[in-house]
Amino acid sequence: MEKSDFHDAHSGHTTHHHPASQSPSSHHAPNPSELPTDEVMMGQPHHAGHPSDQNLAANHTHLEPSQTGSINHAAHDQMRHAEPSAGEHRKHIDHTGHERLFRDRFLVCLVLSVPVLLYSPMIQEWLGFRMPAFPGSVWVVPVISVVIFIYGGVPFLRMAVPELRDRKPGMMTLISLAISVAFIYSLATTLLNTGENFYWELVTLIDVMLLGHWLEMRSVRQASGALNELARLMPDTTERITSEGEVETIPVSRLIAGDLVLVRPGASLPADGVVEEGESQINESMLTGESKPVKKSPGEKVIAGTLNGEGSLRVRVNATGEQTALAGIMRLVAQAQQSRSRTQVLADKAAGWLFYTALIVAGLTAIGWIAATGLGFQAVERVVTVLVIACPHALGLAIPLVVAITTSIGASNGILVRDRLALETVRDINVVIFDKTGTLTKGEQGVIALASANGKDEREALALAAAIEADSEHIIAQAIRHTAHEQHLKLPVVDGFIALKGRGVRATFNGSQVYVGSPGLLEMLKLEPPAELIRFAKEADEKGQTVVYLVQDGQVGAAFALADVIRPESKPAVARLHQMGIEVVLLTGDSQAVAMGVANELGIDNFFAEVLPEDKDKKVNELQRQGKRVAMVGDGVNDAPALARADVGIAIGSGTDVAVESAGIILVKNNPLDVVKAIELSRASYRKMIQNLAWATGYNVIALPLAAGVLAPWNILLSPAVGALFMSLSTVIVAINAQLLRRSQLSF
C-alpha cells in the first residue's frame, strides 16, 4: 500500500476487520494418519500386502532411479511381513519390514554357509585343517549350497525379471548373472564329477549381496525416519466440546471444520484452527524448525501435529485431514522424493553404461582367458568376478540416499522441497529477487521513527497517541498501538473519542482536547509544525513513509513515520547472500520512494518499483536475458507468475498454505534467512552427490580391469567372493558418506 492509500484510508477511522466466517464441512475429512498411503508415504512407494515367502520378491525392482529419480522399491510391494493390522501400518510407511526380511535371510544363509566353508577343500587347503568325514559328507557342500541359492539367491533372480521385462537391465540382472553362472558351473562339476567347483564362492557371494541389501534398506529407513515422524505427529483421539459445553473424546477422523476442541497441556493439536480461549506455548519445531516454543493466545492460528505446552487451549477447527498444513507438508515431501534431478539422470546413465560395459568386459575376459587357459574354472571365475564387481549397488544408492537425507534435513529446518530439480538448481543461483511486502517486510504497518518538539518526551508522546487511538480499528491506529505495546508503555486515560472524517481522531486528556491525524488535520486546526518536525516529515516523505501528528495544548508536539515494518532477519539475510557472491534485487508494486528506502536500509543492490503483479515475471525474464540465474522469493500468491518464470521459485511463509504449485521450494517460516539455508543445503547436497558418484563409478573403473585379470601375470587376482566383499564395502562407504550430510550446519 502506497502513501496516498494510507492518507485516504485514514480519513474516517471507521475501518473494522471482520474475520471470514468458517462454515463447518458437512463431509468427513480424514486426518493425516488416515490419508491414502500415497499421500503420507513421505516419498516412499506404497507397499501392498505381505504374501508368503515364495512370492517375496516377485516384483521387486531394486533401486530404479530411471523411473522416479528416487529410491524406488516398487518391487518390494510383496515383501512385507504380515501384520495384525494393515490399517495401522498404512499410517506409518517405512522400510522396517524390508530391512528385517533381508536381515533374516542374510543371517540364515550366513549360518548355513559355515559348513559349506568348513567342508570346502580349497578352504581346508588354505587354512591347513581337515574336517571329519562321515557317510554322505561329500554332499554337505553341494546340498547346502543349493538351499542357500534357492533361499537367498533365487529372490535376486526374481527381482531381475522386471528389469528384463522393461528392457532396463541393471543391478539385479548383473547379480543374477553372477550367481547363476557360479551355481550352474558348480552344479555341473558336481553332477559330471569333473573340474573344480566353487560353491564356497557362490554362498559367500549371496551372503555379501544379502548383507549389502540389508544395509541399504537400513540406510534408507534411517534416512526417511525424520520424515516418517511427521505421520506420527497426529493424535488418534481428541476432546471435542459440544454445544452444551460437555467434553467428549472422539477419533480425530470425526472432526470437521467449525468444531471446538479442548487441547490439554502436553497434548498434540488434532487439527488446524484458531485459539478461542486460553494461552499457551506451542512447540512447532517439528514443522517449522523453530526451536523456541511460540506463544499462542486468542485469535492466533495453530497447526495440526504441533505440541501444546503448559496451558490449556480451546481451539476452533478450520482445517482437518488433507486440508491441514501437516498433510500438505507430507504431500510436498512425497512430490520431492518422486521428482527427478540432473544428478539423478547422470547416475541413471552411469548405471546403464556400467551394465553394457560389464557385458563387454565380461565377454572380452571370457575370450581372453579361454584363449589363454581353455574353457575351465579360471575363465568362468574371471567372468563371474567381472560381473560381480560391475554390480552398480553403490551407484544405485549414491544419489537417492543423499536426496532422502537432504529432504529430511530440509523438512526439519522448515524448508520444503517440492521439486528436487529446484533444490539442485538453487546452488548455482547468482541473483535472488525478493518481493517486498510480506517477504522482506512483515506486511503490516508500524511506527518506523518518531520525533518530538517543544521538549516533549518521545515515549510519552507515543503512549498518548496510542491511548487516543485506542478505540480505532484503523490500520494506522493499530500500528501505533502495537508499537506502544512492544515498548511496554503504560497508556494514559483518555475519553471522548471522536473520528474526524478525512483528518484523524480527537479525544480528551486531562480536560483538554488532543488529536492524532494527517497533515489535513493540521490544516483544519490551522497549525504549523515546528521546524524540526517539518524536516522529519520531509525525510519520511522521501522514503515513502506516512506521517501523522500529535496535537496537544494547541501545539504540534510529535510526528510519527509509519511504513511496512522490515523483518529483523532481512538485513542479515541480504548480507549473507552478498557473502555468497549473490546479487540481491527488490521487486515491489510500491512507489520509487518506498522501494529506494527499503533497498538503502537493507543494502540491496538493485530494485524494481511500481511493478504490477502481472508484470513481475517480465522483470525476472529481463534479468534472465542478461544471462543471470534467478531465484524469485515471494508469497506464492501475487507472485505466482514470477515464481514460475524464475529458474527457482521460492514461496516464503507458506507453511499453512502449502499448495503453491508455482514454487519449487517452500519455506514454512516468514524468515528470509531460510533462503540462505536453502542455498547452503543445496550446495552441501550436491557435494555429497558428486562425492558418491565419483566413488561409485571410480571404484568400478579401477576394479573391473583387476577382476578381468590384467594383473594376473603378477599373481594378482580377485576371486568372486573378494569382489563381492569390495562391492559391498563400496556400498557401505557411499551410505556412510551420505549420512555425513546430517552434520551440515544450517542454523545461524
C-alpha positions in Angstrom: 0.0 0.0 0.0 1.4 3.3 -1.0 1.5 6.6 1.0 -1.6 8.1 -0.6 -3.5 5.0 0.3 -2.7 5.4 3.9 -4.0 9.0 3.9 -7.2 8.0 2.2 -7.8 5.1 4.4 -7.1 7.1 7.5 -9.7 9.6 6.7 -12.6 8.2 8.6 -11.0 5.8 11.2 -14.0 3.6 10.6 -12.3 0.6 9.2 -13.1 -2.6 11.0 -11.9 -6.2 10.5 -14.5 -8.9 10.2 -13.0 -12.4 10.2 -14.2 -14.6 7.4 -16.9 -17.0 8.6 -16.0 -20.6 8.7 -18.7 -22.9 7.5 -18.4 -26.3 9.0 -17.7 -29.0 6.5 -20.5 -31.4 6.1 -18.4 -34.3 4.8 -15.9 -36.5 6.5 -12.4 -35.1 6.4 -9.8 -37.7 7.3 -6.8 -36.8 9.5 -3.3 -37.2 8.1 -2.9 -40.6 9.7 -5.9 -41.8 7.6 -4.8 -40.3 4.3 -4.3 -42.6 1.4 -0.9 -44.2 1.5 0.4 -42.3 -1.4 -0.4 -39.1 0.5 1.6 -40.0 3.6 4.3 -42.2 2.3 6.9 -39.5 2.7 8.3 -40.1 -0.7 8.4 -43.9 -0.3 6.4 -46.1 -2.6 3.3 -47.8 -1.4 3.9 -51.3 -0.2 1.0 -53.6 -0.6 0.2 -56.7 1.5 2.5 -59.5 2.6 2.3 -62.7 0.6 4.2 -65.8 1.5 8.0 -66.0 1.3 7.7 -67.9 -2.0 6.4 -64.7 -3.6 8.5 -62.3 -1.6 10.5 -60.9 -4.5 8.2 -61.5 -7.4 8.0 -57.9 -8.4 11.0 -56.3 -6.7 12.8 -53.7 -8.8 15.8 -52.7 -6.8 16.6 -49.0 -7.0 15.3 -48.0 -10.4 16.2 -44.3 -10.4 15.2 -44.1 -14.0 11.6 -44.4 -13.1 11.2 -42.0 -10.2 14.5 -40.5 -9.6 14.4 -41.6 -6.0 14.8 -44.8 -4.2 12.2 -46.9 -5.9 11.3 -50.2 -4.3 8.2 -50.8 -6.3 9.0 -54.4 -6.5 9.1 -54.6 -2.7 5.3 -54.5 -2.9 5.1 -58.1 -1.9 8.0 -58.2 0.6 6.3 -57.1 3.8 5.6 -59.5 6.6 2.0 -60.0 7.6 0.9 -57.7 10.4 -2.0 -57.8 12.8 -3.5 -54.6 11.5 -2.7 -53.3 8.0 -4.6 -50.2 8.7 -2.2 -49.2 11.5 0.8 -49.5 9.2 -0.8 -47.6 6.4 -0.3 -44.7 8.7 3.4 -45.0 9.0 5.1 -46.4 5.9 8.7 -47.3 6.3 11.3 -49.9 5.3 11.5 -51.7 8.6 9.8 -54.9 7.0 12.3 -54.9 4.1 15.2 -54.4 6.4 14.1 -57.3 8.7 13.5 -59.6 5.7 16.9 -59.1 4.3 18.5 -59.3 7.7 16.8 -62.6 8.4 17.7 -64.1 5.1 21.3 -62.9 5.5 21.6 -64.5 9.0 20.1 -67.8 7.9 22.3 -68.0 4.8 25.4 -67.0 6.9 24.8 -69.8 9.3 24.3 -72.3 6.5 27.4 -71.1 4.8 29.6 -72.1 7.8 29.5 -75.9 7.0 30.0 -75.1 3.3 33.1 -73.2 4.0 34.4 -75.8 6.5 33.9 -78.7 4.1 35.3 -76.9 1.0 38.6 -78.5 0.0 40.1 -75.2 -1.1 39.4 -73.5 2.3 40.8 -76.5 4.1 43.9 -76.4 2.0 44.4 -72.7 2.5 43.9 -72.9 6.3 45.6 -76.3 6.8 42.9 -78.3 8.5 40.7 -81.3 7.8 37.0 -81.8 8.8 35.9 -85.2 10.0 34.4 -87.4 7.3 31.1 -89.2 7.7 28.7 -91.1 5.3 27.4 -88.5 2.9 29.7 -85.8 4.0 30.7 -85.2 0.3 27.2 -83.9 -0.3 27.3 -81.4 2.6 28.7 -78.6 0.4 26.5 -79.0 -2.8 23.3 -79.7 -0.9 23.6 -76.8 1.5 24.7 -74.5 -1.4 21.6 -75.4 -3.3 19.5 -74.5 -0.3 21.3 -71.2 0.0 20.9 -70.5 -3.7 17.1 -71.1 -3.5 16.5 -69.3 -0.2 18.9 -66.4 -0.7 19.8 -66.3 -4.4 16.6 -67.0 -6.3 14.9 -63.8 -4.9 17.6 -61.8 -6.8 16.7 -63.7 -10.0 13.0 -62.8 -9.5 14.0 -59.2 -8.9 15.7 -59.2 -12.3 12.6 -60.2 -14.2 11.0 -56.7 -14.2 14.3 -55.2 -15.3 14.5 -57.6 -18.3 10.8 -57.2 -19.0 11.1 -53.4 -19.1 14.3 -53.8 -21.2 16.2 -51.8 -18.5 18.8 -54.3 -17.2 20.6 -53.1 -14.1 21.8 -54.2 -10.8 19.6 -57.2 -10.2 20.3 -58.5 -13.7 24.1 -58.4 -13.0 23.7 -60.1 -9.6 21.5 -62.7 -11.2 24.1 -63.4 -13.9 26.9 -63.7 -11.4 25.2 -66.1 -9.0 23.6 -68.1 -11.9 26.9 -68.7 -13.6 28.6 -69.7 -10.3 25.7 -72.0 -9.4 25.3 -73.7 -12.8 29.0 -74.2 -13.2 29.4 -75.7 -9.7 26.4 -77.9 -10.1 27.7 -79.2 -13.4 31.1 -80.1 -12.0 29.4 -82.0 -9.2 27.0 -83.9 -11.4 29.6 -84.6 -14.1 32.3 -85.2 -11.4 34.8 -83.1 -13.3 36.7 -79.9 -12.7 36.8 -77.5 -9.7 33.6 -76.2 -8.2 33.3 -73.0 -6.3 30.3 -73.5 -4.1 32.0 -71.5 -1.3 32.4 -68.5 -3.6 28.7 -68.8 -4.6 27.4 -68.9 -1.0 29.8 -66.1 0.0 28.6 -64.0 -2.9 25.0 -64.5 -1.9 25.8 -63.7 1.7 27.5 -60.5 0.8 24.7 -59.5 -1.6 22.1 -60.1 1.1 24.2 -58.1 3.6 24.6 -55.2 1.1 20.8 -55.2 0.5 20.1 -55.3 4.3 22.5 -52.4 4.9 20.9 -50.5 2.1 17.4 -51.0 3.5 18.6 -49.9 6.9 20.2 -46.8 5.5 17.0 -45.9 3.5 14.8 -46.5 6.6 17.1 -44.3 8.7 17.2 -41.6 6.1 13.4 -41.5 5.9 13.0 -41.7 9.7 12.6 -38.0 10.3 10.1 -37.7 7.5 8.1 -40.7 8.7 7.8 -39.0 12.1 5.5 -36.4 10.5 2.9 -39.1 10.1 3.1 -39.9 13.8 2.5 -36.3 15.0 -1.2 -36.5 14.8 -3.1 -37.8 17.8 -5.5 -40.7 17.4 -8.2 -39.1 19.5 -9.2 -35.6 20.6 -11.6 -33.9 23.1 -14.5 -32.1 21.4 -16.6 -29.5 23.3 -20.3 -30.0 22.4 -22.8 -27.1 22.0 -23.9 -28.0 25.6 -20.4 -27.4 26.9 -19.7 -31.1 27.6 -16.4 -32.6 26.6 -16.4 -35.9 24.6 -13.5 -38.0 23.4 -13.8 -38.8 19.7 -11.4 -40.1 16.9 -9.6 -37.3 15.2 -11.1 -38.6 11.9 -14.6 -37.4 13.1 -13.5 -33.7 13.4 -15.0 -31.3 11.0 -14.3 -27.6 10.4 -16.2 -25.5 13.0 -15.8 -28.0 15.8 -14.4 -26.6 19.1 -11.8 -28.8 20.7 -10.1 -28.8 24.1 -6.3 -29.2 23.9 -4.8 -30.1 27.3 -1.2 -29.4 28.4 1.2 -31.7 26.7 -1.3 -32.8 24.0 -0.9 -32.6 20.3 -3.1 -30.3 18.2 -5.6 -32.5 16.3 -6.3 -30.1 13.5 -5.5 -26.6 12.2 -7.5 -23.9 13.8 -7.7 -20.6 15.8 -7.4 -20.3 19.5 -10.6 -19.1 21.1 -9.7 -19.3 24.7 -6.6 -19.8 26.8 -2.9 -19.1 26.4 0.0 -21.5 26.0 3.4 -22.1 24.4 3.2 -24.3 21.3 6.2 -26.4 20.2 6.2 -26.1 16.4 9.8 -27.3 15.8 8.8 -30.4 14.1 7.1 -28.4 11.3 8.9 -25.0 11.2 12.3 -25.8 12.6 11.7 -23.0 15.2 13.5 -24.2 18.4 11.7 -21.9 20.8 8.0 -22.5 21.7 5.7 -20.0 20.2 3.2 -18.1 22.4 -0.4 -18.5 21.4 -3.3 -16.5 22.6 -6.9 -16.0 21.5 -7.2 -15.2 17.8 -3.9 -16.8 16.8 -3.6 -19.8 14.4 -2.4 -23.2 15.5 -1.2 -26.1 13.3 -2.2 -29.7 13.5 0.5 -32.0 14.9 2.3 -29.3 17.0 2.7 -29.9 20.7 0.9 -27.8 23.3 2.8 -26.6 26.3 1.6 -26.0 29.9 -1.5 -24.0 29.1 -5.0 -25.3 28.2 -6.5 -24.2 24.9 -9.9 -24.2 23.3 -9.4 -24.2 19.5 -11.9 -23.7 16.8 -11.1 -26.1 13.9 -10.8 -24.6 10.5 -9.0 -27.4 8.6 -8.9 -31.2 9.0 -7.4 -34.2 7.2 -6.0 -33.5 3.8 -6.5 -29.7 4.3 -4.2 -29.4 7.2 -0.7 -27.9 6.9 0.8 -31.2 8.1 -0.9 -33.2 5.4 0.3 -30.6 2.8 3.8 -30.9 4.1 3.7 -34.6 3.7 2.4 -34.3 0.2 5.2 -31.9 -0.7 7.8 -34.3 0.7 6.3 -37.1 -1.4 6.5 -35.0 -4.5 10.1 -34.0 -3.7 11.3 -37.6 -3.4 9.5 -38.6 -6.6 10.8 -35.8 -8.8 14.0 -36.1 -10.7 17.2 -34.1 -10.8 20.0 -33.7 -13.3 22.4 -35.5 -11.0 20.0 -38.4 -10.8 19.8 -38.5 -14.6 23.6 -38.7 -14.7 23.5 -41.6 -12.2 20.9 -43.4 -14.3 23.1 -43.0 -17.4 26.2 -44.2 -15.5 24.3 -47.3 -14.3 23.3 -48.1 -17.9 26.8 -47.5 -19.2 28.2 -49.8 -16.5 25.8 -52.6 -17.4 26.9 -52.7 -21.0 30.5 -52.1 -20.1 30.3 -55.1 -17.8 28.9 -57.3 -20.6 31.6 -56.2 -23.0 34.4 -56.6 -20.4 33.0 -60.0 -19.3 32.9 -61.1 -23.0 36.5 -60.0 -23.6 37.5 -61.6 -20.4 36.0 -64.9 -21.4 37.6 -64.8 -24.8 41.0 -63.9 -23.4 41.0 -66.4 -20.6 39.6 -69.2 -22.7 42.3 -68.4 -25.3 45.0 -68.5 -22.7 43.8 -71.3 -20.4 41.0 -73.0 -22.2 37.4 -73.3 -21.1 37.8 -74.1 -17.4 37.5 -72.9 -13.9 39.7 -69.8 -14.3 37.8 -68.5 -17.3 34.5 -68.8 -15.6 35.8 -67.4 -12.3 37.1 -64.3 -14.1 33.8 -63.8 -15.9 31.9 -64.2 -12.6 34.2 -61.8 -10.9 33.8 -59.1 -13.6 30.0 -59.4 -13.3 30.2 -59.2 -9.5 32.5 -56.1 -9.5 30.3 -54.4 -12.1 27.1 -54.5 -10.0 26.1 -50.9 -9.6 25.0 -51.3 -6.0 26.8 -48.3 -4.7 25.9 -46.3 -7.8 22.2 -47.0 -7.3 22.4 -45.8 -3.7 24.7 -42.8 -4.3 22.0 -40.3 -5.3 18.7 -41.5 -3.8 20.1 -41.7 -0.3 21.5 -38.2 -0.4 18.2 -37.0 -1.7 16.3 -38.7 1.1 18.6 -37.2 3.7 18.5 -33.8 2.1 14.7 -33.8 2.1 14.7 -34.9 5.8 17.1 -32.1 6.8 15.2 -29.5 4.8 11.8 -30.5 6.4 13.3 -30.3 9.9 14.5 -26.8 9.1 11.3 -25.6 7.7 12.5 -26.0 4.1 10.0 -28.0 2.0 11.4 -29.2 -1.3 8.6 -29.6 -3.7 10.8 -30.2 -6.7 14.3 -31.7 -6.3 15.4 -30.1 -9.5 14.7 -26.7 -7.9 16.9 -27.6 -4.8 19.7 -28.7 -7.1 19.5 -25.6 -9.3 19.4 -23.1 -6.4 23.1 -23.8 -5.7 24.0 -22.0 -9.0 21.8 -19.0 -8.5 23.6 -15.7 -8.8 20.6 -13.3 -8.4 17.9 -13.5 -5.7 14.8 -11.4 -6.3 12.8 -10.6 -3.1 9.2 -9.4 -3.2 9.0 -6.7 -0.6 5.6 -6.9 1.1 5.3 -10.0 3.4 8.8 -11.2 2.4 11.4 -8.7 3.4 8.8 -6.8 5.4 6.1 -8.1 7.7 3.3 -6.8 5.5 1.9 -4.7 8.4 2.3 -1.1 9.4 4.4 0.0 12.3 6.0 3.2 13.6 9.4 3.3 11.9 10.5 6.6 13.5 9.2 9.4 15.6 10.2 12.9 16.6 9.0 15.3 19.3 9.1 19.1 19.7 9.0 21.6 22.5 10.9 19.3 24.8 8.1 16.6 24.8 9.3 13.1 25.8 9.1 10.8 22.8 7.9 7.8 24.8 5.2 9.9 26.5 4.1 11.2 23.1 3.8 7.6 21.7 1.9 6.4 24.8 -0.6 9.4 24.5 -1.1 8.8 20.7 -1.7 5.1 21.4 -4.3 6.0 24.0 -6.1 8.4 21.7 -6.2 5.7 19.0 -7.4 3.0 21.5 -10.9 2.8 20.1 -10.0 2.8 16.4 -9.6 -0.3 14.3 -7.8 1.6 11.5 -4.5 0.2 10.3 -2.6 3.3 11.4 -4.2 3.2 14.8 -3.3 -0.5 15.1 0.3 0.3 14.1 0.7 3.0 16.8 -0.9 0.8 19.5 1.2 -2.2 18.5 4.5 -0.2 18.7 3.5 1.2 22.1 2.7 -2.4 23.3 6.1 -3.6 22.0 7.8 -0.9 24.1 5.7 -1.8 27.1 4.4 1.7 27.5 1.7 2.4 30.1 -1.1 4.3 28.3 -2.8 7.3 29.9 -6.5 7.5 30.4 -8.4 9.4 27.7 -12.1 9.7 26.8 -14.4 11.4 24.4 -13.1 9.6 21.3 -14.4 11.2 18.1 -13.4 10.3 14.5 -12.8 13.3 12.3 -13.6 12.3 8.7 -10.6 12.7 6.4 -8.5 14.2 9.2 -7.9 11.8 12.1 -9.2 11.4 15.7 -9.9 13.6 18.7 -10.1 12.7 22.4 -10.0 14.4 25.8 -6.9 14.1 28.1 -6.7 15.9 31.4 -9.6 18.1 30.4 -8.1 19.3 27.2 -8.5 18.2 23.6 -5.8 16.1 21.9 -5.6 15.0 18.3 -3.8 12.4 16.1 -4.1 12.8 12.4 -2.7 13.5 9.0 -1.4 16.8 7.6 -5.0 17.6 6.7 -5.7 17.7 10.5 -3.1 20.5 10.9 -4.8 22.4 8.0 -8.1 22.1 9.7 -6.7 23.3 13.0 -4.6 25.9 11.2 -1.4 24.8 12.9 2.1 24.9 11.6 4.6 22.1 12.9 7.9 23.2 14.3 11.0 23.3 12.0 12.4 20.0 13.4 9.1 18.2 12.7 9.0 19.7 9.1 12.4 18.3 8.4 11.4 14.9 9.9 8.3 14.8 7.7 10.3 15.7 4.6 12.8 12.9 5.2 10.0 10.4 5.8 8.2 11.6 2.7 11.3 10.9 0.6 11.3 7.4 1.9 7.6 6.9 1.0 6.6 6.8 4.6 3.3 8.0 6.0 3.5 10.8 8.7 0.8 11.5 11.3 1.0 14.2 14.0 0.1 14.5 17.7 -1.5 17.8 18.7 -1.7 18.7 22.4 -2.4 22.1 24.1 -2.8 23.7 20.7 0.7 22.7 19.6 2.1 20.1 17.3 4.0 18.0 19.9 5.2 15.0 17.9 5.3 13.3 14.5 5.2 9.6 13.7 6.6 8.0 10.5 4.7 4.8 9.6 5.6 2.2 7.0 5.7 -1.5 6.3 7.9 -3.0 9.1 11.1 -4.6 7.8 11.7 -8.0 9.3 14.7 -8.2 11.6 16.1 -11.1 9.6 16.1 -9.3 6.3 19.3 -7.3 6.7 21.4 -10.3 7.8 19.9 -12.4 5.0 20.9 -9.8 2.4 24.4 -9.6 4.0 24.8 -13.4 3.9 23.7 -13.6 0.3 26.3 -10.9 -0.6 29.0 -13.0 1.2 28.0 -15.9 -1.0 28.5 -13.8 -4.1 24.8 -13.5 -4.9 23.2 -10.2 -6.1 20.0 -9.2 -4.3 17.2 -7.4 -6.1 14.0 -5.9 -4.6 10.7 -6.2 -6.6 7.6 -4.3 -5.4 4.5 -2.6 -6.5 5.2 0.3 -4.2 6.4 3.7 -5.2 10.0 4.5 -6.1 10.5 6.3 -2.8 9.3 3.3 -0.8 11.4 0.8 -2.8 14.5 3.1 -2.5 14.1 3.4 1.2 13.9 -0.3 1.9 16.7 -1.0 -0.6 19.0 1.5 1.1 18.2 0.3 4.6 18.9 -3.3 3.7 21.9 -2.7 1.4 20.1 -4.2 -1.6 21.9 -3.9 -5.0 19.0 -3.0 -7.2 15.2 -2.6 -7.2 12.2 -2.5 -9.4 9.4 -0.4 -8.2 5.7 0.3 -9.2 5.6 -3.2 -10.8 2.1 -4.7 -11.3 1.7 -8.4 -10.2 1.2 -9.4 -13.8 4.4 -7.7 -14.9 6.7 -9.2 -12.2 7.6 -12.2 -14.3 8.7 -9.8 -17.1 11.3 -8.3 -14.6 12.5 -11.9 -13.9 12.8 -12.6 -17.6 14.7 -9.3 -18.1 17.4 -10.5 -15.7 17.5 -13.9 -17.3 18.1 -12.4 -20.7 21.2 -10.9 -19.2 22.5 -14.4 -18.6 21.7 -14.4 -14.9 20.4 -17.4 -13.0 17.5 -16.1 -11.0 15.7 -17.2 -7.9 12.4 -15.4 -7.1 11.3 -15.2 -3.4 7.6 -14.3 -2.9 4.5 -15.1 -1.0 3.3 -17.5 -3.7 0.0 -15.7 -4.4 0.5 -12.4 -6.2 4.0 -13.5 -7.2 2.9 -16.8 -8.8 3.8 -15.8 -12.4 7.3 -14.6 -11.3 7.8 -17.7 -9.2 7.0 -19.9 -12.2 9.2 -17.8 -14.6 12.3 -17.8 -12.3 15.0 -20.6 -12.5 13.9 -21.4 -8.9 10.7 -20.2 -7.3 10.8 -20.0 -3.5 7.5 -19.3 -1.7 8.1 -17.9 1.7 5.9 -18.1 4.7 3.5 -20.6 3.1 3.7 -23.3 5.8 -0.1 -23.1 6.2 -0.8 -22.8 2.5 1.4 -25.5 1.1 -0.4 -25.9 -2.3 1.8 -23.4 -4.0 2.1 -25.0 -7.4 4.4 -22.3 -8.9 7.2 -22.7 -6.3 9.8 -25.5 -6.3 10.9 -24.7 -2.7 8.6 -23.6 0.1 9.8 -22.0 3.3 7.5 -22.6 6.2 8.5 -19.6 8.2 8.5 -16.0 7.2 12.2 -15.8 7.5 14.4 -14.5 4.7 17.4 -16.3 6.3 15.8 -19.6 5.3 16.6 -18.6 1.7 20.3 -18.7 2.6 19.7 -22.1 4.4 18.2 -23.5 1.2 21.1 -22.4 -0.9 23.6 -23.9 1.6 21.7 -27.1 1.8 21.7 -27.3 -2.0 25.4 -26.9 -2.1 26.1 -29.4 0.6 23.8 -31.9 -1.0 25.4 -31.5 -4.4 28.9 -32.0 -2.9 27.7 -35.3 -1.4 26.1 -36.4 -4.7 29.3 -35.8 -6.6 31.5 -37.5 -4.0 29.2 -40.6 -4.0 29.1 -40.7 -7.8 32.9 -40.3 -8.0 33.4 -43.1 -5.5 30.9 -45.5 -7.0 32.0 -45.1 -10.6 35.7 -44.7 -9.8 35.6 -47.9 -7.8 34.1 -49.8 -10.8 36.6 -48.3 -13.2 39.5 -49.5 -11.2 38.1 -52.8 -10.1 36.8 -54.1 -13.5 40.3 -54.5 -15.0 41.5 -56.2 -11.8 38.6 -58.5 -12.0 39.3 -59.3 -15.6 42.8 -60.4 -14.6 45.0 -57.7 -16.2 47.4 -58.2 -13.3 47.3 -62.0 -13.5 51.0 -62.1 -14.7 51.9 -60.7 -11.3 49.7 -63.2 -9.5 47.1 -60.6 -8.5 43.6 -61.9 -9.0 40.3 -61.1 -7.4 38.0 -64.0 -6.5 34.3 -63.6 -6.8 33.9 -63.6 -3.1 36.5 -60.9 -2.6 35.0 -58.9 -5.5 31.6 -59.2 -3.8 33.1 -58.0 -0.5 34.7 -55.0 -2.1 31.5 -54.1 -3.9 29.5 -54.3 -0.6 32.2 -52.2 1.1 31.8 -49.6 -1.7 28.0 -49.5 -0.9 28.7 -49.1 2.8 31.1 -46.2 2.2 28.6 -44.4 0.0 25.9 -44.8 2.6 28.2 -43.5 5.4 29.3 -40.6 3.3 25.6 -39.7 2.6 24.9 -39.8 6.3 27.7 -37.3 7.0 25.4 -34.8 5.3 23.4 -34.6 8.5 26.4 -32.8 10.1 25.8 -29.8 7.8 25.1 -26.7 9.9 22.2 -24.6 8.5 21.5 -22.5 11.6 22.9 -19.1 12.2 
